[in-house]
Amino acid sequence: MTPRAALARFRHNHAAFLGAALVLLLVLLAVAGPWLIGLDPNKSDFTHGRSGIGLPAPPSAYHLLGTDTLYRDVASRLVHGARISLLIALLATFVATGIGAVVGLVAGYCANTRAWLLDTLLMRIVDAGLSFPYLLLVMALSAALDRTDATAIVVVLGITGWLGTSRVVRAKTIQLRDLDFVVASRALGQGSLRILLRHILPNVAGPIIVTSTSSVASMILAESVLGYLSLGLQPPTASWGRMLRDGQTFLTADPRLVAVPGIAILTAVLAFNLLGEGLRDALDPRTT
């Protein structure tokens, strides 16, 4: 599968193209949205931000999506929340992908060899981690930490999100390990580290890209859950999960406060899932 052929397959996948467009839109909103809106997401507006009876103001020319329970601009908090969610999700995915790739490469290369004990040990750790519900494990680790800043959340999500990637990389490594070009490299005296980095890693890059793209969606959802349960970033920092939690008080009187962050989370998760599935179909020549 050449890059040109993979790109052609991707362009003809309408769902994948939609996912890529939505991801690009989310990134643009996260980068340029705060500058375009120009309102402080943490500042209450008692002049234009509340109705005559003291409720949050509905959408208007001044507040495009209205205000929240503290009379803060919802649109400004939404785009700042997008920046937070995307940044945490991407960094956590980078950490998780790095750990999963290393574990998968080592385990797959050692499987069914004299170093089989290392593969067995690593895979039993993976099996133990996968036996716990993912979100429950994330919440438990987050609650155990004294800090709830962005760094702590990235660490929690990163060290819990690598398990699936390691299994995918291990399976692909086992397939590649006994192919002729790897056997020839071993016969020429190349070391295991050189073989892994120069010959096997480039050939497992496709599955790693696919799993990491889909992992971003899981990270966004997990970060939103932490924010909703007050285990994520603390007020007044804007986050989609925190916006859901704050808006549920006015769910009956003003469903907008829940619908806006809910739709944002749904769109982001859907976008990265569609993109990941599109990349999988484009990079796998066995799919039709």
C-alpha positions in Angstrom: 0.0 0.0 0.0 1.7 3.2 -1.2 1.0 6.5 0.4 -0.7 7.7 -2.9 -3.0 4.7 -2.9 -3.8 5.1 0.8 -4.6 8.8 0.2 -6.9 7.9 -2.7 -8.7 5.3 -0.6 -9.1 7.8 2.1 -10.5 10.5 -0.2 -13.2 8.2 -1.5 -14.3 7.3 2.0 -17.0 9.9 2.7 -17.3 9.1 6.4 -13.6 9.5 6.9 -13.6 12.7 4.9 -16.3 14.0 7.2 -14.4 13.0 10.3 -11.3 14.8 9.0 -13.3 17.9 8.3 -14.8 17.9 11.7 -11.4 17.4 13.4 -10.0 20.3 11.4 -13.0 22.5 12.4 -12.5 21.6 16.1 -8.8 22.5 15.9 -9.5 25.8 14.2 -12.1 26.6 16.8 -9.7 25.7 19.6 -6.9 27.8 18.1 -8.8 30.8 16.7 -12.1 30.7 18.6 -11.0 32.6 21.7 -9.5 35.4 19.6 -12.6 35.6 17.4 -15.1 35.7 20.3 -12.9 38.0 22.4 -14.8 37.5 25.7 -13.3 36.3 29.0 -14.6 32.8 29.7 -14.4 33.3 33.4 -15.9 36.8 33.7 -19.6 37.2 34.7 -21.6 39.7 32.7 -24.4 41.2 34.9 -25.3 43.7 32.3 -26.0 41.6 29.2 -25.6 38.1 30.7 -28.8 37.7 32.6 -32.5 38.0 31.9 -35.0 40.3 33.6 -35.8 37.6 36.2 -32.2 36.7 36.9 -31.9 33.6 34.7 -29.0 33.1 32.3 -29.4 35.1 29.1 -30.5 33.3 26.0 -28.4 33.5 22.7 -28.1 37.0 21.4 -25.9 39.2 19.3 -23.7 39.9 22.3 -23.6 36.3 23.6 -23.9 34.0 20.7 -24.8 30.9 22.8 -26.1 32.8 25.8 -24.6 32.7 29.2 -24.3 30.0 31.9 -25.5 29.9 35.5 -22.8 32.4 36.6 -23.6 34.7 33.6 -20.4 33.8 31.7 -20.3 33.6 28.0 -21.1 30.0 26.9 -19.4 30.3 23.5 -16.2 31.6 25.0 -16.2 28.8 27.5 -17.0 26.2 24.8 -14.0 27.1 22.6 -11.6 27.4 25.6 -12.9 24.0 26.7 -12.2 22.7 23.3 -8.6 23.9 23.6 -8.2 22.2 27.0 -9.9 18.9 25.9 -7.9 18.6 22.6 -4.6 19.4 24.3 -5.1 16.9 27.1 -6.4 14.3 24.7 -3.5 14.7 22.3 -0.8 14.7 25.0 -2.3 11.7 26.8 -2.6 9.8 23.5 1.1 10.6 22.8 2.0 9.1 26.2 -0.2 6.1 25.9 0.9 5.4 22.3 4.5 5.6 23.3 4.1 3.2 26.2 1.9 0.8 24.2 4.2 0.7 21.2 7.3 0.0 23.3 5.5 -2.8 25.3 4.0 -4.3 22.1 7.3 -4.3 20.2 9.2 -5.9 23.0 6.5 -8.5 23.8 6.0 -9.4 20.2 9.7 -9.8 19.5 10.2 -12.0 22.5 7.1 -14.2 22.0 7.9 -17.9 21.4 11.6 -17.3 21.9 14.0 -17.9 24.7 12.9 -14.6 26.2 9.2 -15.8 26.3 9.0 -15.0 30.0 9.2 -11.3 29.3 6.4 -11.5 26.8 4.3 -13.5 29.3 4.9 -11.0 32.1 4.1 -8.0 29.9 0.9 -9.6 28.5 -0.3 -10.6 32.0 0.1 -7.0 33.1 -2.0 -6.0 30.0 -4.6 -8.6 30.8 -4.9 -7.4 34.4 -5.3 -3.8 33.3 -7.9 -4.7 30.7 -9.9 -6.6 33.3 -10.8 -3.3 35.0 -13.4 -1.0 33.4 -11.4 1.8 31.7 -13.3 4.8 33.0 -13.5 3.3 36.5 -9.7 2.8 36.5 -9.2 6.4 35.3 -11.5 7.8 38.0 -9.8 5.7 40.7 -6.3 6.9 39.8 -7.4 10.5 39.4 -9.1 10.5 42.8 -5.9 9.0 44.3 -3.8 12.0 43.2 -3.7 15.1 45.3 -3.3 17.4 42.2 -6.0 17.8 39.5 -4.1 20.0 37.1 -3.6 19.2 33.4 -0.3 17.4 34.0 -1.9 15.0 36.4 -4.8 14.3 34.0 -2.4 13.6 31.1 -0.4 11.2 33.3 -3.5 9.4 34.5 -5.0 9.0 31.0 -1.6 8.1 29.5 -0.7 5.3 31.9 -4.2 3.8 31.6 -4.7 4.1 27.9 -1.8 2.1 26.4 -3.1 -1.4 27.0 -5.1 -1.8 23.7 -2.3 -0.3 21.6 0.2 -2.8 23.1 -1.9 -5.8 22.0 -2.3 -4.5 18.4 1.5 -3.7 18.1 2.4 -7.1 19.6 0.2 -9.0 17.1 1.7 -7.1 14.2 5.3 -7.6 15.5 4.8 -11.3 15.7 3.7 -11.4 12.1 6.7 -9.3 10.9 9.4 -11.0 13.1 9.7 -14.1 11.0 9.5 -12.5 7.6 12.5 -12.8 5.2 13.8 -9.3 5.5 13.9 -9.5 9.3 15.5 -13.0 9.3 18.1 -11.7 6.8 18.9 -8.7 9.1 19.3 -11.0 12.0 21.6 -13.3 10.0 23.8 -10.3 9.1 24.4 -9.7 12.7 22.1 -6.7 13.4 21.1 -6.4 17.0 17.5 -6.7 18.3 17.2 -3.0 19.0 18.3 -2.1 15.5 15.9 -4.6 13.9 13.0 -3.3 16.0 13.7 0.4 15.3 14.7 0.1 11.6 12.7 -2.8 10.2 9.7 -3.6 12.4 8.7 -0.2 13.8 8.2 1.4 10.4 5.9 -1.5 9.4 3.7 -1.2 12.4 3.4 2.6 12.0 0.1 2.1 10.2 -1.7 0.3 13.1 -0.2 2.7 15.6 -1.6 5.7 13.7 -5.0 4.1 13.5 -5.2 3.2 17.2 -3.8 6.5 18.3 -6.4 8.4 16.3 -9.2 6.4 17.8 -7.6 6.8 21.2 -8.0 10.6 21.1 -11.8 10.1 21.1 -11.5 7.9 24.2 -9.3 10.5 25.9 -11.7 13.3 25.2 -14.6 11.3 26.6 -12.5 10.3 29.7 -11.4 13.9 30.3 -15.1 15.0 30.1 -16.1 12.4 32.6 -13.4 13.5 35.0 -14.6 17.1 34.7 -18.2 16.1 35.2 -17.3 14.3 38.4 -15.1 17.2 39.7 -12.0 15.0 39.3 -10.6 17.0 36.4 -9.5 20.6 36.1 -11.0 22.7 38.8 -13.0 26.0 38.5 -12.8 28.5 37.0 -11.0 26.7 34.2 -13.5 25.9 31.3 -14.0 22.3 30.4 -16.8 20.5 28.6 -17.4 18.1 31.5 -17.5 20.9 34.0 -20.0 22.8 31.7 -22.2 19.7 31.7 -22.1 19.5 35.5 -22.9 23.2 36.0 -25.7 23.2 33.4 -27.6 20.2 34.8 -29.0 22.4 37.6 -31.0 24.3 34.9 -31.7 21.2 32.8 -35.5 21.8 32.9 -35.5 25.6 32.7 -32.7 25.9 30.1 -31.6 22.7 28.3 -29.2 24.7 26.2 -26.7 24.7 29.0 -26.4 20.9 28.8 -27.0 20.6 25.1 -24.2 22.8 24.0 -21.3 21.0 25.8 -23.0 17.6 25.1 -23.1 18.2 21.4 -19.5 19.4 21.5 -18.4 16.2 23.2 -20.5 14.1 20.8 -19.1 15.8 17.8 -15.4 15.5 18.9 -15.7 11.8 19.7 -17.6 11.1 16.5 -15.0 13.0 14.4 -12.0 11.2 15.7 -13.7 7.8 15.5 -14.7 8.4 11.9 -11.1 9.6 11.2 -9.6 6.5 12.8 -11.9 4.1 10.9 -11.1 5.9 7.7 -7.4 5.6 8.3 -7.8 1.9 9.1 -9.6 1.3 5.8 -7.1 3.4 3.9 -4.0 1.8 5.3 -5.3 -1.8 5.3 -5.2 -3.2 1.7 -7.4 -6.2 2.8 -10.4 -3.9 3.3 -12.8 -3.0 0.5 
